[in-house]
């Protein structure tokens, strides 16, 4: 299935090669319709660390029996932890980006061990005082197809030249 014809996709493997005496390849410039993606598998440690930082110790995140009695398959990953993929994607491609707003709609639960693909798609770009205000459609999918979060974000980018990133989980 072809999601988008034009896409900027992050990679965990650097994809540029420099040869002596040659310049690095030009960066891709973000345009309306471009999509940036990253994949993450959330671990028990992620949930524990997020709980410590957020002080969210809801038993749905730590007690399998409690979660099952509430109608879930198992313990849930915090929704805000999953949604943290969005600013991570933007900042990893545009260092110095300022996150301005985010709306979120939670559609389906994410469980520890689920592979989640976060994506942001530029829907509107406007220049303002040598910076760029970009509106993004934001979505997360698990198992490559099930929508678990959608929404919109706005970020101020210092430029539109997307960096190739090497993201370490």
C-alpha positions in Angstrom: 0.0 0.0 0.0 1.4 3.3 -1.0 0.8 5.9 1.7 2.4 8.9 0.1 4.3 9.5 -3.1 6.7 12.1 -1.6 8.0 11.2 1.8 10.8 12.1 4.1 11.6 9.0 6.2 13.9 8.8 9.1 16.3 5.9 9.3 18.2 4.3 12.1 21.1 3.7 9.7 22.9 6.8 8.4 22.3 6.9 4.6 24.9 9.5 3.5 28.4 8.7 2.4 31.2 11.2 2.0 34.1 10.6 -0.3 37.3 12.6 -0.1 36.8 15.8 -1.9 33.0 15.5 -2.4 30.3 17.5 -0.7 27.5 15.7 1.3 24.2 15.3 -0.6 21.8 18.2 -0.3 19.2 18.1 2.4 15.6 17.6 1.5 13.4 20.6 2.0 10.1 20.1 3.8 7.1 20.7 1.7 3.3 20.4 2.3 2.4 16.7 2.1 5.8 15.4 3.3 5.7 12.8 6.0 8.3 12.0 8.6 8.2 8.7 10.5 9.9 6.9 13.3 9.2 3.5 14.9 9.4 2.6 18.5 8.7 -0.4 20.7 7.8 0.6 24.2 9.3 -1.4 27.0 8.5 -2.0 30.7 11.4 0.3 31.5 9.9 3.1 29.3 6.6 2.8 31.2 8.4 2.8 34.6 10.6 5.8 33.8 7.7 7.8 32.4 5.6 7.0 35.5 8.5 8.4 37.6 8.8 11.6 35.6 5.0 12.2 35.3 3.9 10.8 38.7 1.3 8.8 36.9 1.1 5.5 38.7 -2.3 4.4 37.5 -2.6 0.6 38.0 -3.6 0.2 34.3 0.1 0.7 33.5 1.5 -1.7 36.2 -1.1 -4.4 37.1 -2.1 -6.9 34.3 -5.0 -8.2 36.3 -6.3 -4.7 37.0 -6.0 -3.9 33.3 -7.8 -7.0 32.2 -10.6 -6.4 34.7 -11.0 -2.9 33.1 -11.4 -4.5 29.7 -7.9 -4.3 28.2 -5.7 -7.2 27.0 -2.8 -6.2 29.4 -1.0 -3.3 30.9 -1.2 -0.1 28.9 1.6 2.2 27.8 0.8 5.8 28.9 -0.9 7.6 26.0 1.2 10.7 26.5 4.4 8.6 26.3 3.2 7.3 22.9 2.3 10.8 21.8 5.8 11.9 22.7 6.9 10.4 19.4 5.6 13.5 17.6 7.9 16.2 19.1 10.7 13.7 19.0 10.2 13.2 15.2 10.0 16.9 14.5 13.0 17.9 16.7 15.2 15.1 15.4 14.8 16.4 11.9 14.7 20.1 12.7 17.0 20.8 15.7 15.9 23.9 17.5 12.2 23.4 16.6 9.7 24.8 19.1 6.6 22.8 19.7 3.6 25.2 20.0 0.5 23.0 20.2 -0.8 19.4 20.0 -4.3 18.0 19.9 -4.7 14.2 20.5 -7.4 11.7 20.0 -6.7 8.3 21.5 -8.3 5.6 19.3 -6.9 2.3 20.6 -4.6 1.1 23.4 -0.9 0.5 23.1 0.6 -2.4 25.2 4.2 -2.9 26.2 6.0 -4.6 23.4 3.8 -3.1 20.6 5.7 -1.7 17.6 4.4 1.8 17.1 5.0 4.0 14.0 4.7 7.7 14.7 4.3 10.0 11.7 3.9 13.7 11.2 2.7 15.1 7.9 3.2 18.7 7.0 -0.2 20.2 6.0 0.5 23.9 6.1 3.8 25.8 6.0 4.1 29.6 6.3 7.2 31.8 6.8 7.2 34.3 9.7 10.3 36.4 10.5 12.8 34.0 8.9 11.3 31.0 10.7 8.6 28.7 9.6 5.3 27.9 11.3 4.3 24.4 10.3 1.0 22.6 11.0 1.3 18.8 11.0 -1.2 16.0 10.9 0.0 13.6 13.6 -0.7 9.8 13.8 0.5 6.7 15.5 -0.1 3.2 14.2 0.6 -0.2 15.7 1.1 -3.3 13.7 1.6 -1.1 10.7 -2.1 -0.4 10.2 -4.2 0.1 13.4 -4.6 3.8 14.2 -4.0 4.4 17.9 -3.6 8.2 18.1 -4.4 11.0 15.7 -4.3 14.8 16.0 -2.6 17.9 14.9 0.5 19.8 16.0 2.0 23.2 15.3 5.8 23.8 15.5 8.1 26.7 14.7 11.0 25.5 12.6 14.3 27.4 12.3 14.5 26.2 8.6 12.9 23.7 6.3 16.0 21.6 5.5 15.3 18.2 7.1 18.3 16.5 8.6 18.9 12.8 8.2 18.9 11.4 11.7 20.3 8.4 13.5 17.8 7.8 16.3 18.8 5.6 19.2 16.1 4.2 21.4 
